[in-house]
Amino acid sequence: MLGDLLLLSQTGFFPKALDVLFKLWPAWVPIIVLNVTFDIWLGYIQRLWLNKQGSVLLEIKLPKDQPKSPAAMEFVLQGIWENANISTPADAFWEGKMREWFSLEIVSIGGEVRFFIWALPRWKKIIESRIYAQYPGAEVVEVKDYALDLMYDPDKFYYWGITTKLNKADAYPIKTYIEYELDKKKGDEQEEIVDPITPVVEYLGTLGPHEVGGIQILIRAHASENYLYGRISTKKDWRDSIKKEIKNIVEKEALITPEKDKPASLLALTDTQKETIKAMERNAGKLAFDSMIRMLYVAPKDNYEKTRGIGMIGSTRQFSSGNLNGIRPDVFMSITHAWQDFNDIRKRELQSTHLDAYKRRAFFGPVHHHLKGKPYVLTTEEVATLFHLPGAVATTPNLRRAPSKKAEAPANLPL
């Protein structure tokens, strides 16, 4: 490669190429200017649209007795899946409309574990009605945003954070409540339940005074995207990749290689491979979200514990499976070695940006767009496994619960 470049330089290629480039500037300079101008305009009007919408933070206080499986939360999530925000060029390029997103949050504030849903205000009553319909004993309350109290002050506080990614392609689901057979357990079988959210809740409950740890699940309805989303080419639906992955398992990973000129057969697969394909096909029938899971830990320097980040990551490992998929750290908001960062300049920039994105619930919008990661697909089944109201198996005394049991949902809420 280097030899070829040296040879080109000896033939006078680079001066000639530059000469041609300068002569053709009337063709390529306007294209660059238009592209930059378009990006600036789109970001500007999208910010205006977001500012007009505002936001609400709803806290879900758990019922005293919660016998339902994560399927109940899946019904809630189905009610907030919507892909009807952008329909015309005027919507996209004049109004600045975007596909709306939500943030599902499990947060420990001084060891008290709380469940939140952040959304645009128009979703408030829909979310309330959905939750009351599935969890009659719960309480949904609009609260002050706890994240606004998290200030960036590196002289007084330490910060840790990550974004995440999947171990495999989107076509492979994570280990969900179906694999844990929670859909088959009844209310009187609570002692037999192995709920994968329990380690998350229990670990967050171990945080001490002044420590804040949060798991933020950002979701937006998944859909194919075209020019209305600023794309030159159409982004296809994620289900297009499922057939490809199943074909790869059958033809290339089968225990028995098919004879020449004979089609591959499911009979040559192991039981594990068959279960994998079954899970992929089941997942394909679910509504899907573009997703990003973000974690954050903040504490005063006197209270900061270095192992908290590792503990938060470890508390989510039960959602992973060798034959299915899993969620793992993508980018850490810290610098590994001091010599890589003079005077902690890069480290402070990473931490302050991550904290700001967490407070804004920013990832899909114009601010912090796809910050330190790419969105991946999780279906309603997968998200409900990651975020649902735990039952009696969650024994931490600091789990925020409703003070009394409600008999039914308010009659004036929309269905």
C-alpha positions in Angstrom: 0.0 0.0 0.0 2.8 2.4 1.0 4.7 1.5 -2.2 1.7 2.3 -4.4 1.4 5.7 -2.8 5.1 6.5 -3.3 4.8 5.4 -7.0 1.8 7.7 -7.5 3.6 10.6 -5.9 6.5 10.0 -8.3 4.2 10.2 -11.4 2.8 13.5 -10.3 -0.7 12.0 -9.6 -1.5 14.1 -6.5 -0.8 17.6 -8.1 -2.9 16.6 -11.1 -5.7 15.4 -8.8 -5.7 18.6 -6.8 -5.8 20.6 -9.9 -8.9 18.7 -11.2 -10.5 19.1 -7.8 -10.0 22.9 -7.7 -11.4 23.2 -11.2 -14.5 21.3 -10.3 -15.3 23.3 -7.2 -18.5 24.8 -8.6 -19.9 21.2 -8.7 -18.9 19.9 -5.2 -18.8 23.0 -3.0 -22.6 23.7 -3.3 -23.4 20.1 -2.5 -21.3 20.3 0.8 -22.8 23.7 1.7 -26.4 22.4 1.1 -25.8 19.3 3.2 -24.4 21.3 6.1 -27.2 23.9 5.9 -29.8 21.1 5.8 -28.3 19.5 8.9 -28.2 22.8 10.8 -31.8 23.6 9.8 -33.1 20.2 10.7 -31.4 20.2 14.1 -32.8 23.7 14.8 -36.4 23.0 14.0 -36.3 19.6 15.8 -35.0 21.4 18.9 -37.9 23.9 18.6 -40.4 21.1 18.3 -39.0 19.3 21.3 -39.0 22.4 23.4 -42.7 23.0 22.6 -43.6 19.5 23.6 -42.1 19.5 27.1 -41.9 16.3 29.1 -43.3 14.5 32.2 -41.7 12.1 34.6 -44.1 9.5 36.1 -43.2 7.4 39.1 -44.8 4.0 39.4 -45.2 3.0 43.0 -45.5 -0.7 43.3 -48.6 -2.4 44.7 -48.2 -4.2 48.0 -49.0 -7.5 46.4 -47.9 -7.9 42.8 -48.6 -11.4 41.5 -48.5 -10.7 37.7 -45.8 -11.8 35.3 -43.9 -9.4 33.0 -46.6 -10.0 30.4 -48.6 -7.3 32.2 -45.9 -4.8 31.4 -45.7 -6.0 27.8 -49.4 -4.9 27.5 -48.4 -1.5 28.8 -45.6 -1.2 26.3 -47.8 -2.2 23.4 -50.0 0.8 24.3 -47.1 3.3 23.8 -45.8 1.9 20.6 -46.6 4.4 17.9 -45.1 5.2 14.5 -47.4 7.9 13.3 -45.4 11.1 14.0 -44.0 11.9 10.5 -46.2 11.5 7.5 -45.3 14.4 5.1 -42.2 16.5 4.2 -43.8 19.5 6.0 -44.0 17.4 9.2 -40.3 16.5 8.9 -38.6 19.5 7.4 -40.8 22.4 8.5 -42.5 21.3 11.8 -39.5 19.3 12.9 -41.6 16.4 14.1 -39.8 13.2 15.2 -40.8 9.7 16.2 -41.4 10.1 19.9 -39.4 8.1 22.5 -39.7 7.1 26.1 -37.3 6.4 28.9 -38.0 3.5 31.3 -35.9 4.0 34.4 -35.0 1.9 37.5 -33.2 4.2 39.9 -31.7 4.0 43.3 -31.6 7.3 45.2 -29.7 6.7 48.4 -30.7 3.1 48.3 -34.4 3.6 47.7 -35.3 1.9 44.5 -37.9 3.6 42.3 -39.5 3.0 38.9 -40.0 5.9 36.5 -41.3 6.5 32.9 -40.2 9.7 31.2 -42.4 10.7 28.2 -43.9 13.6 26.3 -46.9 15.1 28.1 -49.5 13.8 25.7 -48.7 10.2 26.8 -49.4 10.8 30.5 -53.0 9.7 30.6 -52.4 6.8 28.2 -49.5 5.5 30.4 -51.6 5.9 33.6 -54.6 4.1 32.1 -52.4 1.2 30.8 -50.6 0.7 34.1 -53.8 0.9 36.2 -55.5 -1.6 33.9 -52.6 -4.1 34.4 -51.6 -3.2 38.0 -54.8 -2.1 39.9 -52.8 -1.8 43.1 -50.1 0.5 41.7 -50.0 4.2 42.0 -48.8 6.5 39.1 -47.7 10.0 40.2 -46.1 12.8 38.2 -43.0 13.9 40.1 -40.2 16.3 40.0 -37.3 15.1 37.8 -34.7 13.6 40.2 -32.1 13.9 37.5 -32.2 17.7 37.6 -30.5 17.5 41.0 -27.5 15.7 39.5 -25.0 18.5 38.9 -21.6 18.0 37.3 -19.0 19.0 39.8 -15.9 16.8 39.5 -14.3 18.5 42.5 -17.0 17.1 44.8 -18.4 14.1 42.9 -17.2 11.0 41.0 -19.1 9.8 38.0 -19.3 6.5 36.1 -21.4 5.6 33.1 -21.8 3.3 30.1 -23.8 2.8 27.0 -24.5 -0.7 25.8 -24.8 -3.0 22.7 -26.0 -6.5 21.9 -23.7 -9.5 21.7 -25.2 -10.7 18.5 -27.4 -9.4 15.6 -30.8 -7.9 16.4 -32.5 -11.0 15.1 -31.4 -12.9 18.3 -33.6 -12.1 21.3 -32.1 -11.7 24.8 -33.2 -14.2 27.5 -36.8 -13.1 28.3 -39.4 -14.0 30.9 -40.7 -16.7 28.5 -37.4 -18.6 28.8 -37.7 -18.1 32.6 -41.3 -19.5 32.3 -42.8 -16.6 34.2 -45.7 -16.6 31.9 -46.7 -20.0 33.3 -46.5 -19.1 37.0 -49.6 -18.1 38.9 -49.9 -15.7 41.8 -49.8 -18.4 44.4 -46.5 -19.7 43.1 -44.4 -16.6 44.0 -41.9 -18.6 46.0 -41.1 -20.7 42.9 -40.5 -17.7 40.6 -37.0 -16.8 39.4 -37.5 -13.3 38.2 -34.5 -11.9 36.2 -35.2 -8.3 37.4 -34.7 -9.3 41.1 -30.8 -9.0 41.0 -31.1 -5.5 39.5 -33.5 -4.3 42.2 -31.6 -6.0 45.0 -28.3 -4.6 43.9 -29.6 -1.1 43.5 -31.1 -1.4 46.9 -27.6 -1.8 48.4 -26.5 1.8 47.5 -25.9 4.0 50.5 -26.9 7.6 51.4 -26.0 10.2 48.7 -25.3 7.6 46.1 -27.4 7.6 42.9 -27.5 4.7 40.4 -29.8 4.6 37.4 -30.5 2.2 34.5 -32.2 4.1 31.7 -33.9 2.2 28.9 -34.5 4.5 26.0 -37.1 3.2 23.5 -38.7 4.4 20.3 -41.0 2.5 17.9 -38.9 0.7 15.3 -39.9 1.3 11.7 -38.3 1.4 8.3 -37.0 4.9 7.6 -36.9 6.9 4.3 -36.1 10.5 3.2 -38.4 11.9 5.8 -35.8 10.8 8.4 -33.0 12.5 6.4 -31.9 9.2 4.8 -30.8 8.9 1.2 -31.5 5.2 1.1 -34.4 3.4 2.9 -33.5 1.7 6.2 -35.2 -1.7 6.1 -37.2 -3.3 8.9 -35.2 -5.4 11.3 -37.2 -8.6 10.5 -35.6 -8.8 7.1 -32.5 -10.1 8.9 -34.2 -12.9 10.8 -34.6 -15.2 7.7 -30.9 -14.6 7.0 -29.8 -15.6 10.5 -32.1 -18.7 10.6 -30.8 -19.8 7.2 -27.2 -19.4 8.5 -28.0 -21.6 11.5 -29.6 -24.3 9.4 -27.0 -24.3 6.6 -23.7 -23.5 8.3 -24.1 -24.4 12.0 -26.0 -27.6 11.7 -24.6 -30.6 13.5 -24.9 -32.8 10.4 -23.8 -31.2 7.1 -26.3 -32.0 4.4 -25.3 -34.1 1.4 -24.5 -32.5 -1.8 -27.5 -31.3 -3.9 -29.8 -31.9 -0.9 -31.5 -29.1 1.1 -30.6 -28.5 4.7 -33.0 -29.9 7.3 -34.1 -28.9 10.7 -33.6 -32.5 11.7 -29.8 -31.9 11.6 -30.0 -29.2 14.3 -29.4 -29.7 18.0 -32.2 -29.1 20.5 -30.5 -25.8 21.5 -30.4 -24.6 17.9 -34.1 -25.4 17.5 -34.9 -23.5 20.6 -32.9 -20.5 19.3 -34.9 -20.5 16.0 -38.1 -20.9 18.0 -37.3 -17.9 20.1 -36.3 -15.8 17.1 -39.6 -16.6 15.3 -41.6 -15.8 18.4 -39.8 -12.5 18.8 -40.4 -11.6 15.2 -44.1 -11.5 15.9 -43.7 -8.8 18.5 -43.8 -5.0 18.2 -40.2 -3.7 18.2 -38.4 -0.7 19.6 -35.1 1.0 18.6 -33.4 0.9 22.0 -30.4 2.0 24.1 -29.7 1.1 27.7 -27.6 3.6 29.5 -26.2 3.3 33.1 -25.1 6.0 35.5 -23.6 6.1 38.9 -22.9 9.3 40.9 -21.6 9.8 44.4 -19.7 12.3 46.5 -16.0 11.5 46.7 -16.3 10.4 50.3 -19.1 7.9 49.4 -17.9 6.7 46.0 -17.3 3.0 45.6 -15.3 1.9 42.5 -17.1 -1.5 42.3 -20.6 0.0 41.9 -20.3 0.1 38.1 -19.2 -3.5 37.9 -22.0 -4.5 40.2 -24.6 -2.7 38.1 -23.3 -4.5 35.0 -23.2 -7.8 36.8 -26.8 -7.4 38.0 -28.0 -7.6 34.4 -26.1 -10.7 33.2 -29.1 -13.0 33.7 -30.7 -11.4 30.6 -27.9 -12.9 28.5 -27.7 -16.4 27.0 -25.0 -18.2 25.0 -27.4 -19.4 22.3 -29.5 -16.3 22.3 -28.4 -12.7 22.8 -27.1 -10.5 25.6 -26.5 -6.9 26.5 -23.0 -5.8 27.3 -21.1 -2.5 27.8 -20.2 -0.6 24.7 -18.5 2.6 25.8 -17.3 3.5 29.3 -17.5 7.2 30.2 -14.0 7.1 31.7 -10.4 6.8 30.7 -8.6 3.6 31.6 -5.0 5.0 32.0 -4.0 8.4 33.4 -1.3 8.9 30.7 -4.0 8.8 28.0 -5.6 12.0 29.3 -3.6 15.1 30.3 -5.2 16.8 33.3 -8.4 14.7 33.0 -9.6 16.8 30.1 -11.1 14.0 28.0 -12.4 12.2 31.1 -14.3 15.3 32.3 -15.8 15.9 28.9 -17.0 12.3 28.6 -18.6 12.4 32.0 -20.3 15.7 31.7 -21.7 14.8 28.2 -22.9 11.4 29.5 -24.6 13.1 32.5 -26.2 15.8 30.3 -27.5 13.1 27.9 -28.9 11.1 30.9 -30.7 14.2 32.3 -32.2 15.1 28.9 -33.1 11.4 28.1 -31.3 12.3 24.8 -30.2 9.7 22.2 -32.7 9.8 19.4 -33.2 13.6 19.1 -30.9 16.3 17.7 -29.1 16.7 21.1 -26.5 14.0 21.7 -27.8 12.0 18.7 -26.7 8.4 19.0 -24.1 9.4 21.6 -21.4 6.8 22.0 -23.5 4.0 20.6 -25.9 2.8 18.0 -29.6 1.8 18.7 -30.4 -1.8 18.7 -33.8 -3.6 18.4 -35.6 -4.9 21.5 -39.2 -6.1 21.2 -42.0 -5.5 23.8 -41.3 -9.0 25.2 -37.6 -8.1 25.7 -38.2 -4.6 27.2 -40.9 -6.0 29.5 -38.3 -8.5 30.8 -35.9 -5.6 31.5 -38.5 -3.3 33.0 -41.5 -4.6 34.9 -42.8 -4.5 38.4 -41.3 -7.2 40.5 -43.4 -9.4 42.8 -42.8 -10.7 46.3 -39.5 -12.2 45.3 -37.9 -8.8 45.4 -37.3 -8.5 49.1 -35.2 -5.3 49.4 -36.9 -3.2 52.1 -36.1 0.0 50.1 -38.3 -0.8 47.1 -40.8 2.1 46.7 -44.3 0.8 47.0 -47.8 2.4 47.0 -49.2 3.1 50.5 -52.5 1.4 49.8 -54.1 -1.0 47.4 -56.3 0.4 44.7 -59.5 -1.4 43.7 -59.7 -0.3 40.1 -58.4 2.3 37.6 -60.0 5.7 37.6 -63.1 5.7 35.4 -62.3 9.0 33.6 -59.0 7.8 32.2 -58.8 7.0 28.4 -58.7 3.4 27.3 
